[in-house]
Amino acid sequence: MKNLKPQILEKLEEISDVEVSYFYPQKWTNLDKKPAISYYEMDNSVSSGADDGEYSSNIAIQVDVWAKSSSKCSKIAIEVNTKMEELGFERTLATDLYEQETKIYHKTMRFEKEEIL
């Protein structure tokens, strides 16, 4: 098992003018000025083993983008995709959502990779 969350946080923090949080955004009041990105690990399971031990892991990460406009949400999602590709992840899902009560645009993205240990 390998923990890639520190590298993911570091990459996502390279995106300018966003708040990055683990699991769920910490601040909702500033989305007009500073959109938010949240991320968490969905899966970290054994992919293959050798010599009675784990050889590689399947790692799946969910990244959510939260913004007050759909165009800003999409722009940040493209940047997220680039950063995750730099870490060797492949996008397996991207879907647009809209939070009706809060009027917040939300893009959910999922990424996966096999990590050799």
Salt bridges, closest charged atoms under 4 A:
GLU14 OE1 - LYS11 NZ 3.66
GLU14 OE1 - LYS83 NZ 2.85
GLU19 OE2 - LYS34 NZ 3.71
GLU41 OE1 - LYS5 NZ 3.90
ASP64 OD1 - HIS106 NE2 2.77
GLU79 OE2 - LYS75 NZ 3.06
GLU86 OE1 - LYS11 NZ 2.66
ASP96 OD1 - LYS107 NZ 2.81
GLU99 OE2 - HIS106 ND1 2.80
GLU115 OE2 - LYS2 NZ 3.06
GLU115 OE1 - LYS113 NZ 2.90
